[in-house]
Amino acid sequence: MRSVQITRFGGPEVLDVVDLPDPVPGDGEQLFDISSAGVIFADTHHRLSSN
């Protein structure tokens, strides 16, 4: 699966797109297929203000 990881402090430029193995649900868990997700201004603003 494709994922965005934050491994260091900084603004949006530190967001890294990486490929990870598909997760495997455990007992009593459900796995959902998400094709897209949104990022709102508050998310990017929080990244900028945490430096």
VOSEKE-431326 format. One record per residue: z, x, y of N, C-alpha, C in turn; residue number from 1. Coordinates in steps of 0.05 Angstrom, whole numbers. Example, Ala and Ser with C-alpha at 12.3 -4.5 7.8 and 13.67 -1.06 7.14 Angstrom:
   n.c3   n.c1   n.c2  ca.c3  ca.c1  ca.c2   c.c3   c.c1   c.c2   k
    156    264   -114    156    246    -90    156    264    -66   1
    142    257    -45    143    273    -21    157    258      1   2
END
This chain:
   n.c3   n.c1   n.c2  ca.c3  ca.c1  ca.c2   c.c3   c.c1   c.c2   k
      0     17    -23      0      0      0      0     18     25   1
    -10      7     46    -10     22     71     15     14     87   2
     28     34     99     53     29    113     53     46    139   3
     69     37    158     74     53    182    102     64    181   4
    104     90    184    131    103    182    137    116    208   5
    163    116    215    173    131    239    192    152    228   6
    184    177    230    200    199    218    212    217    239   7
    207    211    265    218    227    286    221    210    311   8
    236    219    331    239    205    356    214    207    373   9
    209    187    389    186    187    407    175    159    411  10
    153    158    426    140    133    432    121    125    409  11
    102    108    416     83     98    395     67    120    382  12
     65    143    395     49    165    383     62    176    358  13
     87    170    352    100    181    328     98    162    304  14
     84    139    308     80    121    286     58    132    268  15
     65    137    243     46    149    224     38    128    202  16
     12    125    198      2    107    177      1    124    151  17
     14    115    130     15    129    105      9    110     82  18
      0    121     59     -4    106     35     20    110     17  19
     32     88      7     55     89    -11     49     74    -36  20
     63     80    -58     59     64    -82     67     35    -78  21
     54     17    -92     61    -11    -90     90    -16    -99  22
    106    -31    -84    133    -37    -93    134    -54   -118  23
    155    -51   -133    159    -67   -157    184    -84   -154  24
    182   -110   -155    205   -127   -151    225   -125   -174  25
    251   -126   -168    271   -126   -188    278   -154   -197  26
    297   -156   -215    306   -182   -225    315   -200   -201  27
    305   -224   -201    312   -243   -180    299   -238   -153  28
    280   -219   -152    266   -214   -127    237   -224   -128  29
    225   -228   -105    198   -238   -103    182   -218    -87  30
    157   -212    -95    139   -194    -81    118   -211    -67  31
    115   -208    -41     95   -222    -25     73   -204    -17  32
     48   -213    -17     25   -198     -8     20   -205     22  33
     26   -186     39     22   -189     68     -4   -175     76  34
    -23   -189     87    -49   -176     94    -49   -165    123  35
    -31   -176    140    -29   -165    167     -2   -172    179  36
      5   -157    199     31   -162    213     27   -155    242  37
     40   -168    259     37   -163    288     59   -146    299  38
     52   -132    321     72   -116    336     72   -128    364  39
     95   -136    373     97   -148    400    106   -127    420  40
    103   -133    445    110   -115    467    138   -105    464  41
    157   -122    457    185   -114    454    189    -91    434  42
    173    -91    413    174    -69    393    166    -43    405  43
    144    -42    420    135    -17    432    154     -9    455  44
    164    -28    469    182    -22    491    208     -9    480  45
    218    -20    458    242     -8    446    237     21    437  46
    213     27    427    206     54    419    206     72    444  47
    195     62    466    193     79    490    220     84    502  48
    239     64    501    264     67    514    285     81    497  49
    278     88    471    298    102    455    297    132    456  50
    281    143    474    278    173    476    303    184    490  51
END
